[in-house]
Amino acid sequence: MIFLLKKKLNYISNFLKKKSPLYILKKISKIFSGKIIFSTSFSIEDQVISHIIFDNKIPIDVFTIDTGRLFPETYEVWDKTNKRYKTNIKTFFPYYKLIENLIYKNGPNSFLNSIEKRKKCCFLRKIEPFKRGIKNKYIWITGIRYFNSYERRKTKILEWDNFNKIIKFHPLLYCKINDIINIINKFNIPYNFLYKKGFISIGCSTCTRSVKFGESKYSRNGRWWWEKENKKECGLHPH
């Protein structure tokens, strides 16, 4: 199956070159009917993709992960999105026994003590439920943009994810933030008001902060700011 998926990747990469995100989403939803999934964190990029899917009634499953530590503003945009598009976005939660055990052994803020412990928290709260979300799917749609971080500048619009054994499609990869904002404003798409408070990448409330103007050209620098390493990832998008 993996061999066939990789072979299919080369075919659709060539076939869909220079096509619009709407065209590609419609096309691959037919090619991979029932086997395509979009995971949303309700970021400004993800809201644009959700709008394309819901507004055009493209048959693509959409889900989110509730880590248990989301901002109140994230729940607000989640609720507004459901109401705007008359949908119910499927939710995956961390397995509670694993979280109970983590906090019992290491305390509630162990993620501050080392990168290893932070990544353990990310794995239990995000990666494990995510893997349940993409089970039996062939295509995973993301809101990754080329400008999010240095590491993400190496990303291809369609690529094979060997860690998750799935094809990843990044429809907004080469969009600049002004392009995203223009789409949000044009279609009056619900978005997280934390963006107005200096947040340029929004994850768990414990691990995300606002970034001062000019502090960084990469939005991921608002995540895990206490860590010294440059690579700011939770593990969903390993490179």
Steps between C-alpha positions, in 0.01 A plus 500: 500500500782743588665436164174573318447821698850624417441420135169689514681796658721544193197483273293762680804725556548531125131505415407776744792738446408871514134429575300694759444353851127472422565306178747265671276434800208415272717276283673302774173461690383298197827312451514407869129490579448428870875484561585868536506694828561857613623567854426853619644687798279800413806700400444779252634276222283206603195725503559582134522130414187423704318774311599350165387152607174597672393782269545282192362186668811300412468147647806517724490396867611767747615446857680682779696404811405639840821472702323617816708818503353709221436873531139613568528696174568175312179345633318817397616482137426126501140571606462782246632273222246228580218754497615683187525187287229299678737218578635305797877463483606163637721514809772271632617528860815363668457166674425613855688220678824596324456865603414401857815289518719775348383763749517259793863414422633835375260768617278735294785711358759236415515635143702794635777280639652359180440467128461126547221547756333767289496269201359223718214732595451591132493134407235404753281805452534541125681228305322200650147634440610630159603151392151380587360783290689404184456124535419331168543827305731550200515881474551745785432868429686758711520879532880509491655802331852541366544808721412334835855400587843435350438126506174537311677671213611150398140382461345396167136571424438124467729266691529158654493497882698192596432549873122482456504294178273743319509755215498858624349783299568864595262708283612836646873423506611800294239746625629803687325618815346796315343256252345309791370815669348624174306174459384513864371855453350442156283208613452611861647173628503450879851526643676498836511847657837419660651598164401857584698474825833415338467122478621369165487126576243363742524166679458404864453794736794383714741489207407796282570872543463813295798619297607863495506676164834431331599235757500221245407446138387145580165448671616186684720711727193568712505133602711351783694827528703374797673235289833588341484272197377662178272220388158575648278199432268281704572191292208505256728621222841335548779585254 
